[in-house]
Protein backbone atom coordinates (compact mmCIF):
# COMPACT_ATOMS: atom_id res chain seq x y z
CA UNK A 1 0.00 0.00 0.00
CA UNK A 2 1.37 3.43 -0.99
CA UNK A 3 2.45 5.81 1.76
CA UNK A 4 3.26 9.48 1.16
CA UNK A 5 6.82 10.48 2.08
CA UNK A 6 7.10 11.77 5.61
CA UNK A 7 7.76 15.45 6.27
CA UNK A 8 11.21 14.41 7.58
CA UNK A 9 12.14 13.09 4.15
CA UNK A 10 10.72 16.12 2.33
CA UNK A 11 12.68 18.69 4.38
CA UNK A 12 16.14 18.00 2.89
CA UNK A 13 14.61 17.99 -0.58
CA UNK A 14 13.01 21.39 0.06
CA UNK A 15 16.36 22.71 1.28
CA UNK A 16 18.00 21.48 -1.92
CA UNK A 17 15.35 23.20 -4.05
CA UNK A 18 15.80 26.45 -2.12
CA UNK A 19 19.58 26.31 -2.51
CA UNK A 20 19.34 25.62 -6.24
CA UNK A 21 16.92 28.50 -6.71
CA UNK A 22 19.23 30.88 -4.86
CA UNK A 23 22.18 29.88 -7.07
CA UNK A 24 20.10 30.42 -10.21
CA UNK A 25 18.92 33.80 -8.90
CA UNK A 26 22.49 34.93 -8.28
CA UNK A 27 23.59 33.75 -11.72
CA UNK A 28 20.69 35.60 -13.27
CA UNK A 29 21.91 38.85 -11.69
CA UNK A 30 25.13 38.73 -13.71
CA UNK A 31 27.31 37.31 -10.94
CA UNK A 32 28.05 33.69 -11.75
CA UNK A 33 28.49 32.66 -8.14
CA UNK A 34 27.97 35.67 -5.90
CA UNK A 35 31.47 35.01 -4.51
CA UNK A 36 33.57 38.14 -4.05
CA UNK A 37 36.98 38.23 -5.72
CA UNK A 38 39.91 37.99 -3.31
CA UNK A 39 42.30 39.94 -5.55
CA UNK A 40 42.20 42.79 -8.02
CA UNK A 41 43.25 41.99 -11.56
CA UNK A 42 46.90 42.59 -12.40
CA UNK A 43 47.85 44.67 -15.43
CA UNK A 44 51.49 45.07 -16.38
CA UNK A 45 53.81 45.69 -19.33
CA UNK A 46 56.78 43.38 -18.77
CA UNK A 47 59.65 42.58 -21.12
CA UNK A 48 60.68 39.03 -21.98
CA UNK A 49 63.42 37.73 -24.25
CA UNK A 50 63.53 35.05 -26.92
CA UNK A 51 64.55 31.89 -25.09
CA UNK A 52 66.44 30.36 -28.03
CA UNK A 53 68.75 33.31 -28.66
CA UNK A 54 68.91 35.65 -25.66
CA UNK A 55 71.21 35.06 -22.65
CA UNK A 56 69.78 32.51 -20.22
CA UNK A 57 69.99 34.99 -17.34
CA UNK A 58 67.21 37.08 -18.93
CA UNK A 59 63.50 36.36 -18.32
CA UNK A 60 61.89 34.45 -21.17
CA UNK A 61 58.73 33.12 -19.53
CA UNK A 62 55.55 34.31 -17.82
CA UNK A 63 53.82 33.15 -14.66
CA UNK A 64 50.26 34.03 -15.62
CA UNK A 65 48.58 34.23 -12.21
CA UNK A 66 51.16 36.74 -10.92
CA UNK A 67 51.61 38.40 -14.33
CA UNK A 68 55.36 38.24 -13.66
CA UNK A 69 58.27 37.25 -15.87
CA UNK A 70 60.87 34.67 -14.88
CA UNK A 71 63.93 32.93 -16.27
CA UNK A 72 63.57 29.45 -17.70
CA UNK A 73 65.38 26.95 -15.51
CA UNK A 74 65.19 23.27 -14.58
CA UNK A 75 62.14 23.79 -12.36
CA UNK A 76 59.96 24.90 -15.31
CA UNK A 77 57.77 26.89 -12.91
CA UNK A 78 56.05 29.06 -15.49
CA UNK A 79 53.05 28.94 -17.81
CA UNK A 80 54.19 30.52 -21.08
CA UNK A 81 57.59 30.86 -22.75
CA UNK A 82 58.44 33.27 -25.56
CA UNK A 83 60.63 33.14 -28.65
CA UNK A 84 61.06 34.98 -31.96
CA UNK A 85 60.96 33.26 -35.35
CA UNK A 86 63.16 34.15 -38.32
CA UNK A 87 60.82 36.95 -39.37
CA UNK A 88 60.64 38.50 -35.90
CA UNK A 89 57.16 37.25 -34.98
CA UNK A 90 56.65 36.23 -31.36
CA UNK A 91 56.06 32.53 -30.72
CA UNK A 92 54.31 31.59 -27.48
CA UNK A 93 54.94 28.13 -25.97
CA UNK A 94 52.86 26.38 -23.34
CA UNK A 95 55.17 25.20 -20.55
CA UNK A 96 54.79 21.54 -21.55
CA UNK A 97 56.32 22.32 -24.96
CA UNK A 98 59.51 23.60 -23.33
CA UNK A 99 59.86 21.37 -20.26
CA UNK A 100 61.64 18.04 -20.31
CA UNK A 101 59.54 14.89 -20.36
CA UNK A 102 60.53 14.20 -16.75
CA UNK A 103 59.21 17.52 -15.49
CA UNK A 104 55.64 17.59 -14.25
CA UNK A 105 53.72 20.31 -16.07
CA UNK A 106 50.17 21.59 -16.05
CA UNK A 107 47.74 22.34 -18.87
CA UNK A 108 47.86 25.75 -20.49
CA UNK A 109 45.37 26.74 -23.18
CA UNK A 110 45.64 29.55 -25.72
CA UNK A 111 43.18 31.25 -28.05
CA UNK A 112 44.27 33.86 -30.60
CA UNK A 113 41.90 36.76 -31.24
CA UNK A 114 41.89 39.64 -33.72
CA UNK A 115 40.20 41.89 -31.15
CA UNK A 116 42.14 44.75 -29.61
CA UNK A 117 43.52 44.07 -26.12
CA UNK A 118 41.32 46.71 -24.46
CA UNK A 119 38.12 45.50 -26.12
CA UNK A 120 38.24 42.02 -24.55
CA UNK A 121 36.64 42.30 -21.12
CA UNK A 122 35.77 38.66 -20.42
CA UNK A 123 37.49 35.38 -21.20
CA UNK A 124 35.42 32.67 -22.88
CA UNK A 125 34.93 29.28 -21.25
CA UNK A 126 35.88 27.33 -24.36
CA UNK A 127 37.76 27.51 -27.64
CA UNK A 128 41.27 27.13 -26.22
CA UNK A 129 43.99 24.93 -27.73
CA UNK A 130 46.01 23.28 -24.97
CA UNK A 131 49.72 22.55 -24.66
CA UNK A 132 50.70 24.00 -28.01
CA UNK A 133 52.72 26.77 -29.68
CA UNK A 134 51.07 29.85 -31.20
CA UNK A 135 52.33 32.83 -33.17
CA UNK A 136 51.37 36.15 -31.57
CA UNK A 137 51.84 39.02 -34.04
CA UNK A 138 51.71 42.64 -32.92
CA UNK A 139 48.07 43.79 -32.87
CA UNK A 140 46.57 40.41 -31.93
CA UNK A 141 45.46 39.30 -28.46
CA UNK A 142 46.13 35.93 -26.88
CA UNK A 143 43.62 34.63 -24.35
CA UNK A 144 45.11 32.23 -21.83
CA UNK A 145 43.54 29.53 -19.66
CA UNK A 146 45.83 28.04 -17.01
CA UNK A 147 44.86 25.02 -14.91
CA UNK A 148 46.37 26.33 -11.70
CA UNK A 149 47.41 23.84 -9.01
CA UNK A 150 46.85 26.50 -6.35
CA UNK A 151 43.16 26.54 -7.31
CA UNK A 152 42.59 22.82 -6.85
CA UNK A 153 40.35 23.36 -3.81
CA UNK A 154 38.23 26.12 -5.35
CA UNK A 155 34.61 25.18 -6.02
CA UNK A 156 34.57 27.85 -8.78
CA UNK A 157 37.12 25.89 -10.79
CA UNK A 158 40.87 25.55 -11.16
CA UNK A 159 41.20 27.98 -14.06
CA UNK A 160 43.12 31.25 -14.16
CA UNK A 161 42.33 33.50 -17.13
CA UNK A 162 44.45 36.23 -18.72
CA UNK A 163 45.03 38.15 -21.93
CA UNK A 164 48.41 38.90 -23.50
CA UNK A 165 49.48 41.04 -26.44
CA UNK A 166 52.81 42.10 -27.95
CA UNK A 167 53.29 45.86 -28.11
CA UNK A 168 56.57 45.62 -30.04
CA UNK A 169 59.75 43.59 -30.47
CA UNK A 170 63.44 44.42 -30.78
CA UNK A 171 65.02 41.82 -33.02
CA UNK A 172 68.53 43.04 -32.20
CA UNK A 173 68.27 42.58 -28.43
CA UNK A 174 65.69 39.77 -28.91
CA UNK A 175 63.36 41.62 -26.54
CA UNK A 176 59.57 41.21 -26.62
CA UNK A 177 57.50 43.97 -25.00
CA UNK A 178 54.27 42.53 -23.63
CA UNK A 179 50.97 43.83 -22.32
CA UNK A 180 49.42 41.45 -19.78
CA UNK A 181 46.20 41.51 -17.78
CA UNK A 182 45.66 38.55 -15.46
CA UNK A 183 42.69 37.65 -13.28
CA UNK A 184 44.34 35.86 -10.32
CA UNK A 185 41.03 34.70 -8.83
CA UNK A 186 40.30 31.00 -9.25
CA UNK A 187 37.41 30.43 -11.66
CA UNK A 188 36.86 34.12 -12.50
CA UNK A 189 36.80 35.30 -16.13
CA UNK A 190 36.50 39.08 -16.12
CA UNK A 191 39.51 40.74 -17.78
CA UNK A 192 39.16 44.36 -16.71
CA UNK A 193 41.15 46.80 -14.61
CA UNK A 194 40.42 46.61 -10.90
CA UNK A 195 38.37 44.02 -9.06
CA UNK A 196 36.52 41.45 -11.18
CA UNK A 197 32.92 40.62 -10.39
CA UNK A 198 32.69 37.25 -12.14
ChimeraX attribute file (.defattr): number of C-alpha atoms within 10 A of each C-alpha:
attribute: neighborCount
match mode: 1-to-1
recipient: residues
	/A:1	2
	/A:2	4
	/A:3	5
	/A:4	5
	/A:5	8
	/A:6	8
	/A:7	8
	/A:8	8
	/A:9	9
	/A:10	11
	/A:11	11
	/A:12	11
	/A:13	11
	/A:14	11
	/A:15	11
	/A:16	12
	/A:17	11
	/A:18	12
	/A:19	12
	/A:20	11
	/A:21	12
	/A:22	13
	/A:23	14
	/A:24	13
	/A:25	15
	/A:26	14
	/A:27	14
	/A:28	11
	/A:29	10
	/A:30	11
	/A:31	14
	/A:32	18
	/A:33	20
	/A:34	14
	/A:35	12
	/A:36	13
	/A:37	17
	/A:38	11
	/A:39	13
	/A:40	16
	/A:41	22
	/A:42	21
	/A:43	20
	/A:44	14
	/A:45	16
	/A:46	15
	/A:47	20
	/A:48	25
	/A:49	29
	/A:50	26
	/A:51	22
	/A:52	13
	/A:53	11
	/A:54	17
	/A:55	14
	/A:56	14
	/A:57	12
	/A:58	17
	/A:59	22
	/A:60	25
	/A:61	29
	/A:62	24
	/A:63	17
	/A:64	27
	/A:65	23
	/A:66	15
	/A:67	22
	/A:68	19
	/A:69	20
	/A:70	18
	/A:71	20
	/A:72	21
	/A:73	12
	/A:74	9
	/A:75	11
	/A:76	20
	/A:77	19
	/A:78	24
	/A:79	25
	/A:80	26
	/A:81	28
	/A:82	25
	/A:83	23
	/A:84	23
	/A:85	12
	/A:86	7
	/A:87	7
	/A:88	15
	/A:89	18
	/A:90	24
	/A:91	16
	/A:92	21
	/A:93	21
	/A:94	27
	/A:95	26
	/A:96	23
	/A:97	15
	/A:98	19
	/A:99	18
	/A:100	13
	/A:101	9
	/A:102	6
	/A:103	13
	/A:104	12
	/A:105	20
	/A:106	17
	/A:107	18
	/A:108	24
	/A:109	22
	/A:110	25
	/A:111	18
	/A:112	20
	/A:113	16
	/A:114	10
	/A:115	12
	/A:116	11
	/A:117	21
	/A:118	12
	/A:119	10
	/A:120	16
	/A:121	14
	/A:122	18
	/A:123	19
	/A:124	15
	/A:125	11
	/A:126	9
	/A:127	11
	/A:128	15
	/A:129	17
	/A:130	17
	/A:131	20
	/A:132	16
	/A:133	20
	/A:134	17
	/A:135	17
	/A:136	20
	/A:137	19
	/A:138	15
	/A:139	14
	/A:140	18
	/A:141	24
	/A:142	24
	/A:143	25
	/A:144	27
	/A:145	27
	/A:146	23
	/A:147	20
	/A:148	21
	/A:149	12
	/A:150	12
	/A:151	17
	/A:152	13
	/A:153	10
	/A:154	12
	/A:155	10
	/A:156	15
	/A:157	15
	/A:158	19
	/A:159	26
	/A:160	25
	/A:161	28
	/A:162	27
	/A:163	27
	/A:164	24
	/A:165	24
	/A:166	22
	/A:167	14
	/A:168	17
	/A:169	22
	/A:170	12
	/A:171	16
	/A:172	8
	/A:173	12
	/A:174	18
	/A:175	23
	/A:176	24
	/A:177	17
	/A:178	17
	/A:179	19
	/A:180	22
	/A:181	25
	/A:182	28
	/A:183	32
	/A:184	25
	/A:185	26
	/A:186	25
	/A:187	23
	/A:188	24
	/A:189	24
	/A:190	22
	/A:191	27
	/A:192	21
	/A:193	15
	/A:194	13
	/A:195	17
	/A:196	21
	/A:197	18
	/A:198	19
